[in-house]
Structure formats: C-alpha cells, structure tokens
Amino acid sequence: MPVEGLAAMKPVLYFVRHGQTDWNAELRFQGQQDIPINALGRQQAGRNGRCLRDLVADPLPFDFVASPLSRTRETMEIVRAEMGLEPGEYRTDPRLLELNYGVWEGMTLAEMRRSHGDLSDARNRNKWDFVPPGEGAESYAMQAERFTPWLQQVELPTVCVTHGGILRCLWKMVGDLSADEAGLLTIPQDKILRMNDDSLEWI
C-alpha cells in the first residue's frame, strides 16, 4: 500500500535521475561517491530539460530540488538551462542522496562478487533489506526511511533531480511494487518520472 500521508498529496512532481557517469557505464557501485556525469549524461540531462520545458507551462510555482552530489547538481543545472531558467537557482536536500554502499563503493559488480561472493548471494535473495558491509552502509529500506519525510513534506509542484535508489523507493512507496520488484527495477537516465497524486508515469 502507498505510504500514509502521500495519497492526499496534490501537486505534480517530476523526478529526474542524474545523467550517466563513467562509473554507471562501468557498472561500478557509485553510492555517495561524488562522480561527475559524462558526455552522454549531459545529453540525457538536456533531453530531460527540453521535455520538462514542454511539460511545464509556468515553472514559477515550482520548487526545484536536487541531491547535493555534483552529478545531480550538474544535471539540474542543465535541466534548468534547457527550461530557460537561471541554472543555479535551486536547492539541495541530503535526504535525496543515493544509497550508501559502504566498502563496495568504487567496485564493479564483478569485483564485488569476487571479494564478497557470500554477501552477493545474500543480497540477491533479499535486495531490499540487504545492508552492504562498511560504516554508514544502507539498505533500500533504510534509504526509504530517510526519503519518506521529504516526500510527505512536499507542498509545491516540484522538479527533483535524484538517484536510482530513491526512485526505486518511490516505486515501492507510491507505485505499490513489492520489495523484490522495486529492488530489481531498472531506472532510466533519459526519462522523467511524473508523480500525480498516487500515480507514477515515465515520460
């Protein structure tokens, strides 16, 4: 079921995942490492900005908020520029940060499986609740706990630039996917996720 307090939320929200980074392309656990977007990522951000320009007739009532990492901030600045807005006029919120992958951050999937094969198997069995090794590491369930208050407090129509993990949480919380389905969901970097009340749609 959708999280309590979200069903009555009226403003439309547009969620954008940051553009591709080199670590994304290399299938590295990125987490909260501050990795910049690459040339393709800038193209993806531009596409999403032009799409939002067509979707949002009047951006003045909108709140613009991003995760504080450079890949989300650069994506937001490209999006705003494509919308004809001052690129730097937005705010950041740490509750929108990506999942913390602990000691796995910087590893490729193959490297993680070689060094932590037993934990890889455990993660595959229950990806939603699995906590990687290392100080500060999080499960998707823990990430959802820090994201939920932000989502409950939204009062304005909003453009939000964030991460794949946050959007997996959103699909479980609002889209009513199971934990298994949400944990395995592929999150595109060249599309916008529109939330209207308790409805989610890729654009």
Secondary structure by P-SEA (a helix, b strand, c coil): ccccccccccbbbbbbccccccccccccccccccccccaaaaaaaaaaaaaaaaaccccccbbbbbcccaaaaaaaaaaaaaacccccccccccccccccccccccccaaaaaaacaaaaaaaaaccccccccccccccaaaaaaaaaaaaaaccccbbbbbcaaaaaaaaaacccccaaaaaabbbbccbbbbbcccccccc
